Amino acid sequence: MSMSGIDDGSNSPGDGKRGATPAIADGVLDELVRRCEAGETVALCTVVAARGSTPQAAGARMLLLGDGKTIGTLGGGCVEAEVRQRAIKLLHAGESKLLTFKLDHDYGWDDGLICGGAMDIYVQTHAHASDATPYRLALDALRKGESAALSIAYEVDGSPKTFTETLDPPAKLLIVGAGHVGQALAALASSSLQFHVSVLDDRSDCASAERFPTAERHVAEIEDALRTWPIDAQTYVVIVTRGHRHDGKALAAVIDSPAKYLGLIGSKRKVKTIFADLLAQGAALEKLLKVHAPIGFEIGAVTVPEIAVSIAAELVAVRRGRVGVAATPLKFDAAKLRELLEIPK
């Protein structure tokens, strides 16, 4: 298995139904709807089943446009290139078809991706505005903060199959503090990680459109705003204000909330001081234990962008259900490498 591959044991051969974590709308569907409604013909390429070790799990999507350009990815490499070539022919013929790839040497040497698994990819050609209806309805639900389901019907050796995928709306990230770290994190989380980002600060010059073009900006007294903020079980809260006093008040305001994630930036000494103050004020130790503080993963971060990456990595880990699991390098150690290469000890 290549370490860039994904072991998706939830999909048995040909079951055509996703059993993994609900996916996140990735922009491909927005573009599909826009182009279909504009009268363009496009081909949506979707991984409907993945067996063994593969570069992408079921649900990965790539949109092929009429000029041959693509949006989204199926994992890159030879498979994606081959899908693109076949999808171009299907698009021009106005046809849809299931493509199956066994990831062996034929699809591995050019990019080092010899996973040993198999992928079923369904290519759907859409040529009419009405074809966009199920995708538009799904996107409308996501914009309302609701989950949505998409189904793809296809055949395998004459037998009907259905791939059903649940899409979740973007997770909500509330960044408390519009300083340099908050700015860097907002840019990363909204543009690349598909969080719906809100920024809260009491300084209008900091929480500005120029500094946070992709986030909702809220200028208010921090503690008061947080005590009435609609934080739910899908909200991630990152506290990175300009000082110890503001951080402590912000954490006190949200410590009893049902937030999925609470993170507090600061040194061990700062965290100790804030936690001791909260305990003295009657906060429960169990609530403090849920706070990710100091925030982020230990990657040796020094610069502001590096600190933002450290925090973002922890957000992704929580979103993907890796809470309490130590972050470790994917690199093979010496023993594993010897085992893989069948080198005697």
N, C-alpha and C positions, 0 to 999 in steps of 0.2 A: 504493500500500500504506500502510495506517495503521501507525504504528510500534508499535502495540499488537498488530499481527497477527503470525502465525508463518508463515514460509515453510517448508513441509514438503514438500520435493521428493521425499522417499522414498516417498510414496504416489501412485502413478499413478491415474488415474481408474478407480474401481471395482475396484481390485485387492483391497481388503478385507483387507489384511495389513500390520501395522505393521512398518516397517523401521528405526525410530529407536531411540534409547536406551531400554532397558527402563524401565518406569514404576515408580512407587513407590505402594504401597497408601496410600490417602488418607483412610480413615475411612468413605467411602461404602459400601464392601463390608461393613464391620463392621455398619453400621446396617441394610443390606439383610438380612443374615443374622438379626440380632436381631428385626427386625420380621416377616420371613417365618415364623420359628419361633414367633412369638407369634400367628400367624394373621392378620396384616394383609396387605392387598393393596397392592403397591407397583409402580411402573414405573421401570425402570432405563433411562436415556437415555444412550447411548454414541456418541461420534463414532467411526465405523468407517472413515471415509475422509475425507481432507482434501486438496484440490487447490488449488494456488496459495497465495495469502496469506489466512490465516484467523486468527480470534482464539484458536483452540485447535487443537492437533494431534490426530491420531487417538489414542484412548485416554482422552480427557477424559470424565468421567462426571458425571451429575446424577441424584439419586434423587428421584422424586416420591412423596410420601406421600398417603394417602387423603384427608387434609384439605386438600390443595392445596399444602402447604408443600414446600420443596425442600431438599436437602442436596447440596453440591458445586456445580460450575458448568460451563457449556459456553462460557464467555467473556462472559456478560452480554449486555446490549443486546437488540435486537429479536428476534434469532434465539432466544435463550434464552426470551424471553417467549412467542414463537410455539410453540416446542417444548413449553413448559409447558401452554399451552392445548390443543394437540392431544393431548398425553399424558394429560391429565385425562379426555378423552373415551375414549381407548383403555383407560385403567385401568378406568373404569366399565363399559366393554363387554367387558372381559376379553380384549382383543386386543393383538397386537404388530404393529409396522409400521415400515418404513424411510421416513424423511423426508429429502428433499434440499433444500438451500438454496443459492441462488446469491447471493453477498454483493455485491449491487449497491446502487443507490440505495434500493430498496425496504426493505432491511434496514440502511441505513447512516445516514440523516440524523438519526435521533433520538439517536444516541450518538456520531456522528462516526466510525463504524467502516465505512468504505467500502474493503474489502480487495480485492475483485475476484476472490476465490477461490470455492470451493464446498465444502460440508460434507454428508456423508451421516451421518445420526444415526438409530440404530436404537433404537426404543422397545420394551422387553421388559416385558410385564406378568407379575408373579409373584404368584400367589395361594395357593400351597401351600408347606408347610414343606419338601417335597422339592425345590422349586425352588432352595432355598438351598444344596443339597449341594455343587455345584462351587465356590461361593464360600467355603463353610466350609472345604473341603479346601485351597483356595489360601491362606486365611488361616492355617490350621494350619501349612502349610509355611513361610510367612513368619515365623511366630513361632519356628520352629526355626532360623531363619537361612538358609533355603533359598529359591531362586527358585521361582516357580510360573507356570503358563501358564493363561490363560483364553481360550476360543474362543467366538465368536458366529456362528451360522449364519443366513444371511438370503438373500434373493433380490433380484436387480436385473434387471428386465424378464424375469422367468421363469428366469434363470440363477442357479444356486446360488453363493453366495459365503461365504467364511469369514474372519472377522477374528480373528486370534490375537495376543494380547498377553502379553508376558512381564513379570511383576511381580517386582521385587527387594525384599528385606527392607530396612528402613530402614538407612541407613549408620550406622556406629557412631562416635560422637563422644566422645572422652575429653578432658575438660577437667581439666588439672592445675593446681589452684589454685582455692580456693573463695571468693575475694575478690569485690569488687564487679563486676569485669569478667566473671569466670567465672559469677557469678549471672545477670547480664543476658544473656550469651550462651546459657546453658543454657535460659533461659525462651524466648528467640527460636528457638533451634534445635529444641527439642522440640515446641513448640506450633504453630509456623507452618511450619517447614522439614522436619519429619518425620525428624529424626535421632533415633537411640536414644542418649540422653545418659548418660554416666557421669561422676561428679565424684570426683576424688581429692585429698585434703588430709590433713595430719597433725593438723588441729585439728577436734575433734568439734563445737565450738560453731559453726564456720563451715560445715562440711559437714553441715548439719542438714536435717531434713525441712521445717522452716518456710521455709528459704531456698531449698531445691531440691526442691519438691514433685513435679516431673515428671522427676526424674533418679534414677538409681541412685547411691547415696552410699557412698563407701569412705573409711574413716579408717585411715591407716597411714603408716609412714615412706615418704616419697615415692619416693626413689631405689630402695629395696629392692622396693617394690611394682611399680614400673615395669619392673624387670629381669625379673620373672616374669609381667608382664601379657600376656594373649593378644592381642597386636597382630597383625593380618593385613593383607592388601592392600586391605581395605575399611574400615580404621580411620583416622579423622582424629584427630590429636593436637594439642591447643592448649595451649601452656604459658604460663600466666598466674599464676605463684605470687607470693608476697609479697616476693620480693627476688632480687637478682642471684645469690646463692650457690645458692638453691634452683632457680632457672631453669637455671643451668649444670649442676647435677647431674642435673636431670630430662632435659635434652637429651642429656647423655652416656649416660643409661640407655636412650634410645630411638633414638639416632642410627643404629644398625645394624639397626633393625627394618624390616620391609617395609611400614610404614604408607603409606597412599595420600597422606596429607598430614601434614606436620610444621610447626607454626607456633610462633614464639617472639615474645612481646611485648617491646617495649623500644625505646629510642632507638638510633641508629646507633652511638653510643659504647658502649652496653651490649652490643650485638650483636658489635661488634668485639672487645671484651674476652673475651666468652664463646667466640667462635670461635677467637681466638688461643690461649686456654687449651686448647681441645679439640685444636687442631692440635699443640700442644706435647705433649699426652697420646697422640698417635699417630692421631687421627682423620683419615680420608681427606678431602681437599678436595672430592672428588666427592660425598661424603655431605653436607657442609656446604652445597654448592650447591643441594641439594634442599630445604633448610629455608626456609620462607617467613618471612624476618626482615629488617627489622621486619615484623610481621604485618599483614595486612589490606590494603584498598585505600585510596588517598589520596583522601578525600572531605572533608578539613578537619575531621575528627572531634575534638571537645574533651571532651564529656561522656561518662560511662560508657555510656549507651544508644547514643550515636553511635559509640563505639569498638566496641561489640558489633555494630552494623550493619555497620561496616567489615569486621570479621572474618567475619561471616556471609556477606557478599557474596563474599568470596574462597572460602569453603567451597563456595558454590553454583557459582562459576565452575569450580572443580576438579571438582566432581561432574558438571558438564555438559560436561566436556572442553575447557575454555577455558584450560588451563594454558599459560602463555607468551604469551597473547594480551592485549595491553594493554586495560584497561577504558576505554572511551570513551563519551561521551554519545551517546544515540540521536538527539538533536536534529539536524535538517537544518542544514547550514551554508548560507551565502548562495548559493554556487554550485549546490548540489544543489537548493535551493528554487527558484532561477531555472529550473533544468532541468525540475523537476516542473511548474512553472506555465507553462512555455514562454515565459518572459520573455526577450527578446533581450538579449544582453550589451551 
